[in-house]
Amino acid sequence: MNVFITRVIPESGLRLLEEAGLKIRQWTQKRKMTRDELIEECYWADALLSAGQQLDQEFLEASKHLKIIALHSVGYDNVDIKTATRLKIPVGNTPGVLSGATADTAFLLMMAVARNAFYMNRRIINGEWGFFEPTANLGKELNGCTLGVFGLGKIGLEMAKRCKGAFGMKIIYHNRSRNIEAEQELGAELVSFEELLKQSDVITVHTALTPETDGKFDLEVFKQMKPGSIFINTARGKIHQETDLIEALESGFIWGAGLDVTSPEPMRPDNKLLFMPNVAVLPHIGSATEGTRNAMAKLAAENIIAVANGERPPFLVNPEVYSL
């Protein structure tokens, strides 16, 4: 079985594939492949291990011979799942293993925004660390504040645990269904979306990108947030509308924002958000720890090896593909 990999992945995943007797080819250039390049490479492949590629209908129709698409991610909004399922191509992802690392990033951003950390660091670099003013550059304290989690799944739960443990924060959340574990362990309270906006001192986004969440946080939503609140997004950049976020910050509807995801990615270096005092932006590094990326590579490899052995992938996005 031939496996094409769209980026250089950790050795842990490559080793598993090689030990299973699979032939591997990796894209090593430091740029995203074009659709045509990816289609051409996949002519050779039986399996695709994809990191950072858009797998749309045109690609899938041209690559319908693929026996498995294994994503090096938990999110799968970059794949036309409907078409993949129609073509009977199983799509696997890497759930669970990046929850802690991504929650750490959300917590880091919350702290950085609350204390103007990125902005103050730039002032040092620019030679602006000068006269001490007791009333200047004041941040926000988080002790006893209310954390609102939009999408309280595994990552949201890990973020809530950190905030509860470090600052004794009250946890409220908005989900399609109750999270009994969070309610029992953290005293989390399920609230309406409107109440989430009204009550939260910090709103942290951990939902999937869907038609319902695409552009969910627009100017009207930011206006409904608690004055002086902080917005954190480590999920997907398209969940917030960037121009509306900039306006909300400039108009004082919210106090600050921390982003590990933007739209588009990468963000332009002259983007206004990068120069605002109460904003912290990171280049989508939520899962970027050695342990997490190694675990993701292993899960992606396991999905491919299962298919090579005539089995169902253990981490399957579209299980209905096996009932068609």
N, C-alpha and C positions, 0 to 999 in steps of 0.2 A: 504494500500500500504506500502510495506517495503522498507526502504532506508538504504543502506550501505554507510558509509562515511570513506574514506581512511586515514584521519588525523583528529585530534581534530581541529574543526573550531570554529570561534567566536559564542558566545551565540546568537547573532542577527539572524543568520541563523537557528540554532537549534530551537529557539523559534517559528519561522514561521512554520517550519515543524511540530512541536508538536501541535501548534494551529490548523493546518490543519488536525489533526487527524492521521498523519502518524507515523508508527513505525520506530524507529531509532536504528541503531547499528553503533558504531564508532570503528575504529582501534586506540588504544591508545598507542601502543608501539612506542618508538622513533627510528624506523628504517623503511625503505621502505619495503613494502610487496613484497614477491615473486609473480610471475605470478600465480603459483599454489595456493598460499594462497588467492589471490584475487579472483580467479575463484571459490574456495570453498566457500568463504564468499558470493559471488554473487548468489550461488544456492538459498539462502534464499531471496535475494533481488528482488524487481521489478524495483528499480531505484538505480543508482550509482552516488554518489557525489564524484568526484575524485579530489584530490590535489596531485600533484607530482608523479603520477603513469604513466608508459608507457602502453598504451592500444593498443596492436598490434593485428594483424589478429588472432593469436592463441587464445588470450584472448576473442576477440569479437565472434569468432566462438563458443567458449565454453559458451558464455554468451548471446547468441542471443535472449533469452527471455526478456532481459532488455527492459523496456518501454521508458527509458530516461537515458542518461549519461549527468550529469551536471558537468561542469568543474569549479573548483575554480580558474579560471585564464582567461585572455583574449586570450592568445596564445593557439593553439590547435595542434601544430606540434608533440606533443607526442601521438596523436590519429590517427589511421588508418581511416581517414574519408571516404575514398572510400569503405572500407569494412563495416563500420558502416552504410553507406547509402544503400549499397546493402542488408544488413540485416534489413533495415527499422528501425534502431535505431536513433532517433533524438539526436543530440549532441548540448548542449547549452554552452555558455561561459559568461564572465562578462565584456562586453565592456564599455569603457567610464569612469568608476569610478576610475581607477588607473592612469589616464593620468597625473594629477597634481603631485602626489606623485613620479611617475617614472621620470618625468621631473626634479623635485627637486633633485633626486639622480644623474641624469646626470649633472646637474649644480654643485652640490657638488663635483663630481669627476673632472670636468673641473677645478674648483678652486683649488682643492687639488693637481692636477698634475701641474698646472701653478706655484704653490708656493712650490713644493716639500714637501707638508705638512706631508704625512705619513712617509716619509723617515726622516724628521727632528724630528718628534715625537719619532721615534725609536732611534735616536741619543741621545736624552735626557735619555730615558730608559736605554741605554747602557753606560751612564756616559760620553758621548762624547760632551756635551755642554761646550766648553772650550774657547780657545782664539778667540777673535773677529777678523775676516778678512773681510774688506770691499768688497773684490772681490769674496768671497766664497758663495756658496749656493744661487746663484741668480736665481730668478724665471722669469716668463714672465708676462708682462702686457697684459691685454685683451681689454683695451679701443680701440675702433675703428677697432678691428680685424674683419675678415670675418668668420662667422659660416656657415659651409656646412652641411646640414641636408640630410642624406641618408634615405629616407622614411618619408616624411613630412605628417604624419597623425595627429591624435589627440595628441599623446605624443610629436611628433616632433614639432608641433605647440606651445605647452606649453613651451618646451625648448627654442624655438626661441623667444617667448615673453619675457622670463626671460633674455636672452642674449641681446636682443634689449633694454629692459628697463634698465638693470644694466650697460651695457657697450657700448651702442650705436652701437652694432655690425651690420655689413651688413649681410643680410640673403640670402644665395643661397641654392638651393635644387635640388635633383634629385629624380624624381618620374616617375611612368608609366603615370600619368596624372597630369594636373595642379591643384594646390591648390589655388583657387581664393580667398578664405578668407585670406590666408597668404599673397598673393600678394597685396591685397587691404589694409589690416591692417598693415602689416610690410614692404611693399615694397619688398617682397621676389621675387627672380628671379629664374626661372626654367632654369637649365643648363644641359649639357651632363655630364655623369659620369666622363669623362676625364677632363672637366673643373672644376667639383667639386673638384677633386683631386688637380688640379693645383692651384686653387685660395684660397682654404680654409686654414685658420690658425688653425681652429678646425673642425674636422669632427665628427659628432655625429650620431650614428646609431640607427634608430627607425623603421626598417622594419621588416616584418614577416620573419621567416625562411622558405624558399621555395627551391625547386631544383635550382632555379636561384641565390638565395642569399647564399646558403650553400657554405662556403669557399670562398666567394667573395673577402674578404680582405686577399690576399696572398702577398708574397714577391714582386711580380711584381707590384701589386697595391700600396703597401707601398712605393716602389721606386718612383712612380709617384706623391706621395703626396708632397706638398709644404715643402721645407726644414725648419726645426724648428717647424713643425706643431704637433698638439695633436690629438690623436685618442681616441674617447669615444664610448663604446658599453654598452648599457643597454637593448639590445633587446634579442639576443640569442647568446650563446658562439660559436656556430658552424659557425656563420657568418664570424668570423675571424679565421685564421689558427695560432694557438698559437706559434708553433715553428718559423713560418715566422715573427710573431710580435716580438718575442725575437730577432731574427736576425736583423730586421729593427731597433730596438732600439739600439742594440749593435753596429751596423754599422753607426748609426747616420742618417739614412734615414728619421726618424721622431724624434721629441724631447721627446715625452712622451705619456703615455696611461693611461686611466682610465676605469676600467672594473667592472661592476656589474654582469656580466655573464661570465662563463668560460666553457671550454670543456676539460675534464669532470667536472662535479660538484658533490661533492665538489672538489676544487683544492687541490693538495698535498701541505703540509706545507713547503716542500723544493723546491717548484717551483721558478725558477729564477726571475720571474716577481715580486715576493714578496719582493725582496731585491734590486731592481733597484731604484735609486734616483728619477727618474721622472715618477714613476708608482704608481697608487693607485688602489687597488683591494678591492671590497666589496663582501660579500657572498650572492648575489642575493636578496637584500633587497629593490628593487625598489618600491614595493607596501606595504612595511612594516610600515604602520601607523595604528593606531587604527581605524580611520575613514574609511580608504580605505579598510582594511581587513573586517571590519563589512559590508561595502557596497557590497563587493564581495560575502560574505556569503549570504547576502539577495538576490542578483541576482541569485545565484546558487539555493537557496531554491525556489525562484519564478519560475524558469524553471521547477523544479520537481512538484511543486504544480499545475502548469498549466496542465501538463500531467495527474496528478491525477484527475483533474476536467474535463478531456476530451477535453482540449484545446491545442492549439499549444504553445510551449515555446516562451516567448517573446524575448529571445536572442538566436537565432538559427544559428548554423554554417552551417548546411546542410539542408536548406529549401526544397531542391529537394526531400527529403525523403517523403514528403507528396504528391508528385505527381507521385510516383511509383505505 
